[in-house]
Every structure is written in structure tokens, then in C-alpha cells.
Amino acid sequence: MQRQAVQAPRVLLTLATGAGKTIIATNLLWRMTQAGLLPKPALFLCDRDELREQAYTKLKAAFGGNARIVQTERGQNSAANARIHIATYQTLGIDENGDGSFLTDHYGEDAFSVIVIDECHRSAWGKWSQVLTRNPSAIHIGLTATPRKLKEPRRAKQSQEIEKAIAEDDAITAHNVQYFGEPVYEYTLAQAQEDGYLAACEIVKRKADIDARVFTRAEILQAGVRDIKTGKPLTEDDLSKQEYTGKDFDDELFIDLRTPKMCEDLFQLLCANGGPEQKAIIFCTRDLHADRVAMQMNNLYAQWCKANGQPRKDDYAFKCTAAGGADKIEVMRGSGQRAFIACTVDLLEAGVDIERLNAVVFFRYLQSAIKFYQMVGRGTRIHEETQKYKFWLYDYTGVTDLFGAEFITNPPRPGGGGGGGGNSGEDEGEGEGDGPAVPVIGGQPVIINAQGRFILGNRGGVATPIPVDEYRREVITRVLAEAHNLDDFRALWVTAQKRRQLIDHLLGDNFSPDVIREVDQMGDFDLFDFFGKHGYHARALRRPERGAEYVSANAAWFAGMDAKSAIVLRGLGTQFAQGGTDALESRALWAVPEIAQAGGLDALRPLGAPVQVMQDAKMRLFGV
């Protein structure tokens, strides 16, 4: 009997963008090396230079000179003697014709022990699958935030075409779950945000009223349509559709005032939520649209600088597409003083880490959940240096309805380039060239309407936009269930164990009190005051205000005790002003110089048991 070949393991790791896929892969390879499980080199494979450089930085930190980038040096493979080879598909010479010149010239079959495929949902219909087929004995590890599945065919005829197309691609990368199996580890956006590993997200939905309109070809001609690039009048032959809807605007049909009005509205939102000089990516419909958006944002910024007597900073808004501008991304990432607003189409969809990014903006419509999640992922990273723990998602096209959608795309077209908006798409709609005429019409008023504010929350493990009022109401309902009135709440709050139980119950129900406090712009208030205001209609005081009032309201109490005891207890007001309730329950409290010099806990003993004295002091603090 002939023995069946044992298939090497295929493993799928699914982690939200920014949750550390490359770090996990690095640790995995390191552990395998230490255990002697890499008799042959490992290959880390990606499809963009940016991803390759990021992977190299992390892998080099672990493997030193044994991690090298695959490239030609003096006719040789520069990574030939390394244990970890880092390559892009392009470096390996793999193209649409299936030729693998560098791959076949420098690597024999079964050359690797492990192949890690970064962002394995992308480039799904190309011929790069031969890297895997030439290494059937290697462990294949797929990394992605958005594992792709294929839509089921509806008709027998379609089924035959799809089977043929998938067969041409060796059925390897079109359907991630089918090839790799169900993920052995999943860490979703909702989980990562809940754990505080990724930034929280506040969603602001807006809508241009004109997007509800449908323009017929006759109406467009009557409106005096012209070519936006040349200004020349257009004829019926220049219009490719009978009707144009909102999803076509500023793409196949430009509405003269739509982009300026949307930019004006966005600029006002930026000013209201941190100021105009914050980092943002605006996803546009096409290269020409990105040009117009960048121009409008620069004009608005110039007006703001003049009105506020501020000097203009360089490269405020810039286009970043396949046509140019990518050189400014490093400046945007590293500098807080220039290159603030990147206007792009697909180029920044994935593979670009800008930790200090404050906002992700959608001026374009999308149908692909894969593309949408990848774009949103640009803003999810926390940036400690600028204290960025939340980002804004400004949605002008209803794309946030894609939260919770499955990562399913259309099957590949026979002989075609893919489907469903999951490819890397760097060149999609970018680089206008001369091209066909682009119609634009004027005379159409545009009003931008508010559509609500939302917090991205966790509903059954799925990231779900929850209206801010509903989120706050559910948080307060849970607080009231544990403390029916303000006196009960105060007594609960000053008892550390009960307070932590309350917070844990909220977090266990997928509600973050810190997030709703931030959204309600009450970051200067302790959670006691946030809950007190919304749950018990109590007066809310900022931390410094409450700390100061505690000291002044209890002057007689302090005067009647030992001087050192008074120093310690007055110091509680100062520490609360700086760090809130947590500062009073930290061991660091007793290391504060003035408190430590006064005797710390021992200074409280003349007044009674220190635990009881602290309870009394906190009741006074939260009673002012």
C-alpha cells in the first residue's frame, strides 16, 4: 500500500490591525529556533516594502544578523546564509505570468522550514502561490486581521467557471480559511480595544444631503456639464451612465460644491475635537478627488492660521497616492510639526503604521469589509508620547455600517485580477493621466447633516457602533443597580474592593467607563464625578477643584489634629487633584515626599486605625 504524503501544518493567526501580528510571528520563530525546529531557514513573505521594513526591524531585534532582507548583491542572494529570510513577492520575481526568476534561481524546492505570509488576505488572485507549492513540507503560517472567505456560487454555470479560476490559482490564497483552516488564535478589534491594547474609537457620522439624489443623464446635460480637468463642455457621448447616484459622486461625476462643503465640515470637527493640527488620513474616491480634498483642506488651514494669528506649518494637507506623496509619510509619522492630513485612495490602506494618527476619515463609499477594516486599522494604535488612547472615525458615506460584516468577497473572475475589494489595490483609481473626461456640474446646493455620534463597542465579540447616549445610559443603569442613591454610591466608592468590583462588572459587560468619560469630554473629572453627574444629578467637580474644596472645607478638622497628621491628610487633596481616586489607593501615595516626611501611615495612628482614618478622609473628599 502506498503511504499518503503527510501535509505540513497550515496555521492561520487572526489579530486586529495593530495588535502585534509581526511580534507574535517573531516570537514564534524564535521559540522554534531555540527548540531546534528550524533545520532550514524561515521565510517571512509580504507584498509591500513598508511591511518588509517593519518585519525586518522586529526580526532583527530577535535574530540580529541572522535576519536579512532578500535582495541581489553582486549577483548573489544577500540573505543566502541567514536563518530568517524577509522578502516581498516582487523581490522574489513573481509576476502575473507565474514566472519566479529570483525564487527559482536562488531557492530550490523545499528550501524553507517555515513560511510566514503576512497580510495573507491580500494579493489573493496572483501567482505567488508557487512560493507555497514549491515548499510543500514547510509549515505555512498566515497572518491577517481580515481572513478572506469566498461567496458561494449561485448557479451551476458560475460554479464551473469559479472552479476553473480557482484551480488556475491552485486554490491556495483565494479562500484563507479553506486553505489554512480556522484560526488557531483570534484577537479581534473589539477585544483589543476592551483590553486597552488598541485605541478606543469615537465615530462621528455625517452625510451630504445631495448624496440622496439621483441625476439622470438628461439632468446632467441640462445643468451644463463640463470636464473638470479642462473646463470644456461635455456631450451625451462623454457620460458613461444613464443615472448617477451618491456612490458615483466625486468619482464618476463631480458635484462642484460637495468636496468643499465636506472639507469645511471636517475642518470644523477637527477644530472642535483637538484642533486642526492633528494627524488624519482622508480616504478619497480617486487621485483627482484626493487633489481637490488636499487643496480645500490647505485653503481652510490658511484661513484658520490668518484668523488666529498662527504661523502656517509645512505640508499641512498633501496627496499621497500612487501618483506621488508617499515620501511625506515618514515625516507625518515622525514629526508633530508638519504633514498633518494625508489624502489618499488605497495607498495607505494597509502596511503603514502611524501611531500618532488621530483620525480616519471616509469621503469614499466602500463595499468591502476587508478593505474597510484595514483602513480603520490605520488609527487603532496607541501613542503614549502624545497620550493618544482614542481616535476619531469621521464617516461621511455610511461605511461604518460595515462593522460586524463578514470578510467575504466575490470569487475570482476567470482570467481576471480578483474580486470584492480585497486586493492590495495600490493603483486602483490612482494616477489619472490624461484619461477620459471627468464630468462636473455646478449650481447644486450641498448641506452636510449630522447623523449621530457612536462609540465602537463590543457586542458578542463583534465591534459594533453604539450611540453615545445609549452607551452612557447602559453604563449608568448598571451603576444604579449597585448603588441606588448618592449616599450608597459614595459609601461604595470609598471602599476599594467594592469600587473595583463595580468597574470590573462594567468591563465584564463590555462597557468602558473611561471611554464614555472621554467621549463626554470629562477627562478632567474623576469617575466618581462622572457617575455622580449622570447617575445621581450631583454637582461635578474637576479633580483639582474637588481636591482644593476638600482642603478648604475641612480646615477646622485639620486644625484640631496633630500637625503631621494634618500634613498627610491635606496631602490627599493634592494627590487626588493630580491622579484622582486611583492616586489615593496606590502605594506610591506613601512615597510622596511631604507625606513620607510627615510619617505616612504612622502619622494617622493618633487619630485611630489608619484604614478607618483614610475611609473618613475619603468620605469627606467625596462629600464636598
PyMOL commands that set and color helices and strands:
alter all, ss='L'
color gray80, all
select helices_A, chain A and resi 21-34+49-66+101-106+130-133+156-168+176-180+189-194+209-212+217-222+236-238+246-248+258-272+287-308+326-334+369-379+399-402+468-482+486-493+496-508+513-519+527-536+543-553+555-559+563-584+587-591+593-597+600-607+610-621
alter helices_A, ss='H'
color red, helices_A
select strands_A, chain A and resi 10-15+42-46+67-69+72-73+76-77+84-88+114-117+139-144+149-150+185-187+200-208+215-216+226-227+243-244+254-255+280-283+317-319+341-344+359-362+390-395+408-409+439-441+448-459+462-467
alter strands_A, ss='S'
color yellow, strands_A
deselect
rebuild
show_as cartoon
